[in-house]
Amino acid sequence: MEDKCPEPIHCKVPAAARRRAAAVCRAAGEPLTVEEVVVDPPRAYELRIKIVCTSLCHSDVTFWRMKVRIAGPISFPIARVRVYAIVAAALLAQRLRVVESVGEHVEGFAAGDSVVPTFLSQCSECTDCKSSRSNVCSKYRFAVRPGMPRDDTTRFRDAGGSPLHHFLGVSSFSEYTVVDVTQVVKVDPALPPPTACLLSCGASTGVGAAWKLAKVEPGSSVAIFGLGAVGLAVAEGARICGASKIIGVDLNPEKDELGKAFFPFTPCNCSEYLSRSLV
């Protein structure tokens, strides 16, 4: 892998092959289409990454279903189904990727590095990034935009040359993507890709909620409402922090057994209480 003067990459759809070029959302709520795309070289402070493994976040589905149009028709490759209601999008998805090439002024990353992209930036320079009380960068603020965070332009084009825009600066349902250097984290290459890709959103969100936000203390009792991917990660974070009792609250009784497979906890199916009078 060469990181000097990279050229555009054509992600083609092989005949009768399982590997695809990019899954593109052309309209909110409509099936994704597998298309050939062109991924331009990274510009300054950017990395082009080859996707090794990606997974789906439920919030992707939420954005994909939205029908609110933003700033006219836009297309973008979809990875992590976060389609923010624009005509055509490349979604995010939780993902693991390998750096293929880097742009100018990129430090700390090189071709071949194993990385995990995130939709929140970390410039490590602003007041909020330096503070232990915030995780939202104030220099490169979170925003739902169709392009890259520094210039709002796209690095994706379809077979006809029309732009395919990014979603939250990360589009992983494509063989290659381009991300800003502030939205990528280097990981141990020995980490299994199916596990590593979960760290970009659900797992880190849940563990961080218990560890950094709630600041769970050893011996404390913790109640978790909702035992989805994030909820289970919260439970794991609480366990790591030393919680003595973890109560899992969910309407779906199947989540009880799912939770028990990960950690010892006290299930609470609140659906049985919904029919009772609170008076």
Secondary structure, 3 states (H helix, E strand, C coil): CCCCCCCCEEECCCCCCCCCCEEEECCCCCCCEEECEEECCCCCCEEEEEEEEEECCHHHHHHHHCCCCCCCCCCEECCECCCCCCCCECCECEEEEEEEEECCCCCCCCCCCEEEECCCCCCCCCHHHHCCCCCCCCCCCCCCCCCCCCCCCCCEEECCCCEECCCCCCCCCECEEEEEHHHEEECCCCCCHHHHHHHHCHHHHHHHHHHHHCCCCCCCEEEEECCCHHHHHHHHHHHHCCCCEEEEEECCCHHHHHHHHHCCCEEEECHHHHCCCCC
